[in-house]
Amino acid sequence: MTDLVTESEAYSSTPLQRVAGKLERVLPPGWRVEVVDLPARGEVAAQPVLRVHMP
C-alpha cells in the first residue's frame, strides 16, 4: 500500500494536521477532526492533540 499525499494535504502545515485530514476522510459523514494546540490548564509544555467531534 502506498502512502500518497493529496493536493489538500500538501497545503497542511504540520504532519499532525495531515493525519487529522486522513482520519476525517475515513470516519462516517458528519464527524470532524481538529488539531488542538492550546496548553491545558496553564501547562507550558503541552503537546497538540487530535479532537474528534461526533455529529
C-alpha positions in Angstrom: 0.0 0.0 0.0 1.4 3.4 -1.0 1.0 6.5 1.2 0.1 9.1 -1.4 -0.1 12.8 -0.5 -3.1 14.5 -1.9 -3.2 18.2 -3.1 -5.1 19.3 0.1 -2.6 17.5 2.3 0.3 19.3 0.6 -1.0 22.6 1.9 -1.5 21.4 5.5 1.2 22.9 7.6 2.0 20.1 10.1 2.2 16.3 10.0 -0.5 16.2 12.7 -2.9 18.2 10.5 -2.3 15.9 7.6 -3.1 12.9 9.9 -6.2 14.7 11.1 -7.3 15.1 7.5 -6.7 11.4 6.7 -8.7 10.4 9.8 -11.6 12.7 9.0 -11.9 11.1 5.5 -12.3 7.6 6.8 -14.8 8.5 9.6 -18.6 8.4 9.0 -20.2 11.5 7.5 -20.7 14.4 9.9 -17.7 13.5 12.1 -15.0 16.2 12.4 -11.3 16.0 13.5 -9.4 19.1 14.7 -5.9 19.7 16.0 -5.9 21.5 19.4 -2.7 23.4 20.1 -3.7 25.2 23.3 -2.0 24.2 26.5 -4.4 22.7 29.0 -4.8 24.4 32.4 -1.7 26.5 32.3 0.7 23.8 31.1 3.6 25.4 29.4 5.0 22.4 27.5 1.7 20.9 26.4 1.6 18.9 23.1 -1.0 19.3 20.4 -3.7 16.7 20.3 -6.4 15.5 17.9 -10.0 16.1 19.0 -12.8 14.1 17.3 -16.3 15.6 17.2 -19.3 13.3 16.8 -22.3 14.6 14.9 
